[in-house]
Amino acid sequence: MKIAVAGGTGFIGSALVKALLSRGDEVWIISRTSASAPAQHSHLRSLNWAELETAPDLLEGVDAIVNLAGESINQRWTAAAKQRILLSRIEAAQKIGRIVAALNRKPEVVVNASGISIYGTSENHIFEENSPATVNDFLSSVVEQWEEAADRIAVPRLVKLRVSLVLAAKGGAFPKMAMPYRLFAGGKVGSGRQWISWIHIEDMIALIMFCLDNTNISGPINASTPNPVPNDAFGKAVAAAMGRPHWFPVPAFLMKVIFGELSTLLLDGQRVIPRQALQSGFQFQYPTIDKATQQLVGRQRHA
């Protein structure tokens, strides 16, 4: 396949590009500057947004576009940061829409990143793809507008990939979440009852490629493990994998002081199930937090 990846130099994007090249796909990385693209590969090309705005036909003949572009949410949510987070997502989807509209042969599928924040937070409810949107905070509002922009991309098949917490040994949130345990100071955060919906980076990449390859998949799909866990259980799994204690609780008020509004990501939970992925036959390599954390810290449990 010929696949364009917007945000292909980021945390998820770089892993996806590597996997696509490994299976023999031709890949176009779309980034803010072509110079930010990695070293050249015989099947790898790089383009920037400005080039594509001027000459969208540079992507003529691509079979699929994966849009992972967007400002990181892992920063203090000042008014300026909120504006960047929102606009970067909406504008990337709009640019993809304009590029697709200008192509003579449209790509068969666009996989556009989204987020599980669309469902709102709850300690009691279980959220699946058909659960209604609950817009009651900053992130849920961002995701709602993000998906509305993606819905206007005129392709035969649009997949809205609602991403949960992506766990990787390097990059993303996991190294920071594991750091207190390395220092023998790990424990539950806040009440510890809030649900964490997560996915291992290898399953994240495999799911994106599964969505590209399977024509029966469209609309929202939850990129999350079938087995979300409460924060306390998540921490215990990290502690067990690292051979460290799980004993030092972090009170909610301290998280709010340190992180401000961003603390909602750690204090408010969502129990999200990937019903569409499961019904479509996707197989998770790391379905449980114990298996995932053992792999991430480089240790294997012995029977």
N, C-alpha and C positions, 0 to 999 in steps of 0.2 A: 504493500500500500504506500501511497504518497500522503504523508501526514504533516500538517503544520501545527506547531505547538507554541501558542502565545504564553509567555512566562516560562519558556523552556530552560532558563538559566536559574530558576528558583529552586527551593527545597524539593518540592514534588516534581516540578518540571524537569530538572536535571536527571532525576532517577528515571522518569518516564522516557526521556530521550535516549538514555543509555539502553533501556530495555527494548525500545523500538528498533534501534540500530542493531542490537544483538540478534533480533529475529529477521533482519534483512529488509526492514522498511526504509524508504527514503524519507528524510525528516527535514523540514524547514523550521528553524527556530525564529520566532518573532519576539523581538525585545526592543527596549527603548533605543538602544544603540547597537549596531551590528558588532561593534568592537567587544561587547560584553559576552558574545557567544564563545563557546569553548573551542579548543583546537579542532581543525578541520578533519573530517572523516570523509571517505569517498562517497558516502550516502547522506552527508550532512550539509545543509546550506543555512545561511543566516541572513535575516532581513530585519529592518527596523520599521517601526510604525510609519515614520515619515515617508520612506520609500514606497510603502504599500498604499498610503493615501494618494500618492502621485501616480503610482503604476500598479493598481490592484491585480492586473493581469500577470504579474510575477508569480501569482499563486494559481494561475490557470492550470487545470489538470489535477489539483490535489483531490484526494478521495475523502479526506476528513480533516477537521480542525478541532484541536483541543485547546480550550481557552482557560488557562490557569492564572492569568494576569491579575494583579491586585496588590495594593499596599498592604504590608504586614499589619495584622491587628495586635501583634505583641509589642505594644508601646503604650505609654500613658495616653489616655484618650482626651487630649486637649481639644478645644474647638477646631483648631487647624488640623489636627490629626484625624478627627472624625470626618472632616471634609475630604481629606486625601483618601481615606479608606473607602468612603462612599463613591466619590467621583472616579477613582481609579478603576473600580469594578464596572460601573455603569458605562464609562467611556470606552473601556476595552470591548464590552459587548456591542456597543454601538458601532465601533470601528469594524468589528468582525461582520456585523450586519451590512455595513456599506461595502466591504470587500466582497462579500458573497453576492450582493445585488449586482455588482459590476462584472462578475464572472459569467462567461458564456456557458460553461458547464459547471453547475453548482456541485460542491462537495455533497456526498451522500449523507453525511452526518456531522453535526457539531456537538461535541461534548463540552458543556460550559460548567465551570465550577460554580458551586453554590454552597450553602451551609445548613446544618441541622438547626441553627438558631431560629429558623423559620417557624418551628413548632412552639416556641416559648419554653419555659422551664417548669418542671414539676417533679416532686418526689414520688408521686403516685401513678401518674399516667404513663402508658406505653405509647410511643409514637411510631407510626409507619408512614409510608409514602402517601396514603390517602387521608392522613390526619390533617385537620384544617390548620391554616396559618394562624398564628397568634402573635400579633405585632404589639409588643408591650415594652420594648426596650430598644436601645440603639442598634444592636446587632440584628435583631429580628427585622427591624425597619430596613437596614442595609440589604439583607437577603431578599426581602420582598421586592425592593426596587431593582435589585440585581437580576432576579428572575424575570421581572417584567421586561427589562431590557433584552434579556436573552430570548424571550418569547417572540420578539420581533425579528429575529434572525430567520430569514425565509429559506429553510432547507427541508429536504424530505423527512429528515429525522433529527430531532433535537433531544439531547439527554441533559438533564439538569442534575449534576452530581453533587448531592448534599453531603459535604465532607464533615466528618467528625474529627476528633483529636487524632492526628496521625503520629504514630510512635516510630522513631528511628533512633539508632545508636548515636548518629551524628546528625545534627540539624533538628529543627522543630523544637517542641517543648520538652521532650523526654529527658535530655541531659540535664536541664534545669530542675525538672521534677525529681530526678534521681540524686542531685547534688546533696541535699540534706542527709540522705541515707549514707552517702560516702563519708560524711562528716559525723556519722553516728547520732544525727539529730533529726531523723525522719519520724513522721507521725501523721495522723489524720489532719485534714484542713477543715476548719470550721466544725460543723456537726459531724462530718464524716458520712452522713447519710445521702448526700447529694450524688446523683448518678453520673458516672463518666462513660460516655459513649466514645469508643476509640476504634482505631484500625491500625494494624501493623503496616509499615511502609511497603512491604513486599505485596501484601494483599491490596493495598491502595493502587499500586501500579498494575497489578494483575486485573483488578476490577475495571480500570480505565480501558485496558486493552480488550477486555471481555465486552465492554459496551461498544467499542469500535467495531468489533467483529460480529456481534450478534444483532441482526436486523430487527429482531422482535423487541428490543429494548428501546424505549423512548420515554420522555417525560421525566419526572423526578425519580431518582434512585438514591437510596441512603448508602453512603460509603462509610459503613460502620460494622463492627463485629456483631454476630448474632448474640453475643454474651457481654453486654455492658455490665459494669460493676459499680457499687457504691465507692465513694472516695476512700473510705477506710479499708475496704477489701483491695482496692488498687494499691494503696500504700503497703499493705501487708505482702502483696505479691512482689513488689519491688524489693522490699526488705528481705524476703526469703530468697529471692534470686541472687541478691548481693551478699547474703550472709550477714545482714545488719539488723539491729533492733528496730522495732516500730513502736515508739513509745513517747515521742515528743510532740504533743498536739500543738497546732498553730491556731490561735483564736481568730475568729472571723474579723474582729475589729482591727487586728494588726494587719491582715491582708488588705483591708480597705484603706488603711493609712499608707501602706507601702505602694499599692497598685492603683488606688483610686477606683474609678468605675470599671477598669479592666478586671478587677477582682471578681466580678460576676462570673467570669469564665471558670473560676475555681470554686466559688461558693454556691452557685446555682446550677443544678444538674438537669439532664435530660436522659431518659431511657429510650433509646432509639433502636429499632429493629430493622434490618435490611431485607424486608419482605420481598421486594421485587428481585433482588439479587438471588435470594434463596430459591424463589419459585422459577427463576430462569436457569437454575442449575449451576450457579457459581459456587466453587468450592474454596473455602477459606483455609489457607495454610496455617494461620495462627488464630484459631477461633476463641481461645481462652487467654485470659490475662497471665496465667501462670506460664503457659508455653511461650507467649510473646516476650515476657520480661526475662525469662531464662535465655532466650536467644539474644535479646538486646544487650544483656550484660555479659554475654559470652560464656555462660555457664549452662551445663545441662544437668537436669535432675536425674539421679540414678535410682533405679527401683530397689 
